[in-house]
């Protein structure tokens, strides 16, 4: 399934690059995304083999990682509130959202990786 969707993404990207100069960056993006999906699918297949991807242990570790990530993000939101209240640093909404999204992703995956 993943290999098929990755192949379709790569073909769409090649089609966009070849046929339309206006959408070349989009086409390159599709090619890169398809390549990443193939790479991740290959690594997962090699790592797990015939074993199931999820069991009780992995589900529990994932839940712990996400709950710790939520707590860290909540603390960061509180910290950003106080930074804004005391006007320590002037941040735009885009910057705050970028900080929060980056923190959520990095802490969730980092904590899950550590717990595994």
Backbone torsions as a table, in degrees:
resi	resn	phi	psi	omega
1	UNK	NA	-48.4	-178.2
2	UNK	-68.5	-38.5	178.4
3	UNK	-64.1	-36.6	179.2
4	UNK	-66.4	-47.7	179.9
5	UNK	-65.2	-35.8	177.7
6	UNK	-66.5	-41.3	177.8
7	UNK	-62.7	-40.5	178.5
8	UNK	-64.8	-41.0	178.5
9	UNK	-62.7	-42.2	179.9
10	UNK	-65.6	-42.2	178.5
11	UNK	-63.6	-40.9	176.5
12	UNK	-61.5	-43.0	178.5
13	UNK	-62.1	-44.1	178.4
14	UNK	-63.4	-42.0	178.2
15	UNK	-60.2	-44.1	179.9
16	UNK	-66.2	-39.3	-179.4
17	UNK	-67.1	-41.6	-175.0
18	UNK	-75.9	-39.8	-170.4
19	UNK	-92.0	-29.5	-171.2
20	UNK	-137.0	115.6	-179.7
21	UNK	-67.8	-26.8	-177.2
22	UNK	-67.1	-28.7	-176.2
23	UNK	-111.0	28.2	-178.9
24	UNK	-65.7	-38.4	178.9
25	UNK	-66.1	-36.3	176.3
26	UNK	-65.5	-41.4	179.2
27	UNK	-63.1	-42.4	177.5
28	UNK	-64.6	-36.5	176.1
29	UNK	-62.6	-42.7	177.6
30	UNK	-63.8	-41.7	179.4
31	UNK	-63.2	-44.9	178.9
32	UNK	-63.3	-44.4	-179.6
33	UNK	-63.2	-42.5	177.9
34	UNK	-62.9	-40.2	178.2
35	UNK	-64.7	-40.1	178.6
36	UNK	-64.9	-42.1	179.0
37	UNK	-62.6	-42.3	177.4
38	UNK	-61.8	-45.4	-178.8
39	UNK	-61.7	-46.9	-178.7
40	UNK	-65.7	-41.1	178.6
41	UNK	-63.4	-40.9	178.6
42	UNK	-64.0	-43.6	179.9
43	UNK	-64.1	-43.5	179.0
44	UNK	-63.4	-42.2	179.8
45	UNK	-65.1	-36.7	-180.0
46	UNK	-72.6	-38.1	-177.5
47	UNK	-71.3	-46.4	-172.9
48	UNK	-93.2	-24.5	179.9
49	UNK	60.5	-124.9	-178.7
50	UNK	-92.7	-6.5	-179.3
51	UNK	-69.7	156.1	177.3
52	UNK	-69.1	147.6	-179.9
53	UNK	-72.8	-30.1	-178.1
54	UNK	-126.7	138.2	169.5
55	UNK	-140.0	-172.7	-176.1
56	UNK	-62.3	-39.2	-177.9
57	UNK	-65.0	-47.6	-177.9
58	UNK	-67.5	-35.8	177.3
59	UNK	-64.6	-41.9	180.0
60	UNK	-65.7	-42.8	179.0
61	UNK	-64.0	-41.3	177.8
62	UNK	-61.7	-41.4	179.6
63	UNK	-66.5	-42.1	177.1
64	UNK	-62.4	-43.9	179.9
65	UNK	-60.8	-43.5	179.8
66	UNK	-69.1	-35.5	179.5
67	UNK	-69.7	-39.8	175.6
68	UNK	-64.9	-38.8	177.7
69	UNK	-62.6	-41.8	178.2
70	UNK	-61.3	-43.7	-179.3
71	UNK	-63.4	-44.7	178.9
72	UNK	-63.5	-41.5	178.4
73	UNK	-65.1	-38.7	177.5
74	UNK	-63.8	-41.3	176.7
75	UNK	-63.2	-40.5	178.2
76	UNK	-64.4	-39.6	176.7
77	UNK	-60.7	-42.5	177.6
78	UNK	-63.0	-42.9	178.3
79	UNK	-62.5	-43.5	177.7
80	UNK	-64.8	-33.8	175.6
81	UNK	-60.2	-47.7	-178.5
82	UNK	-69.0	-34.8	176.2
83	UNK	-62.7	-41.6	178.6
84	UNK	-71.1	-39.0	-178.2
85	UNK	-62.8	-43.7	-179.7
86	UNK	-88.8	4.9	176.4
87	UNK	53.3	45.2	178.9
88	UNK	-73.4	-47.7	178.4
89	UNK	-134.9	136.9	177.6
90	UNK	-89.7	113.8	-180.0
91	UNK	-117.5	141.5	175.5
92	UNK	-84.5	168.8	179.5
93	UNK	-63.7	-39.5	178.9
94	UNK	-61.6	-41.3	179.9
95	UNK	-65.9	-42.1	180.0
96	UNK	-65.4	-44.0	178.6
97	UNK	-63.5	-39.1	177.8
98	UNK	-64.0	-42.4	178.0
99	UNK	-61.3	-45.3	-178.3
100	UNK	-66.5	-44.3	179.4
101	UNK	-63.8	-44.0	179.2
102	UNK	-62.4	-43.4	179.7
103	UNK	-63.2	-43.8	-179.3
104	UNK	-61.4	-45.8	-177.8
105	UNK	-67.8	-48.5	-175.8
106	UNK	-66.3	-43.5	-178.7
107	UNK	-69.7	-38.3	179.7
108	UNK	-62.5	-51.6	-178.5
109	UNK	-70.2	-38.6	-179.6
110	UNK	-64.5	-43.5	179.6
111	UNK	-69.0	-41.0	177.4
112	UNK	-62.6	-42.1	178.1
113	UNK	-61.3	-43.3	179.9
114	UNK	-64.1	-43.0	-178.0
115	UNK	-70.4	-29.1	176.7
116	UNK	-69.7	NA	NA
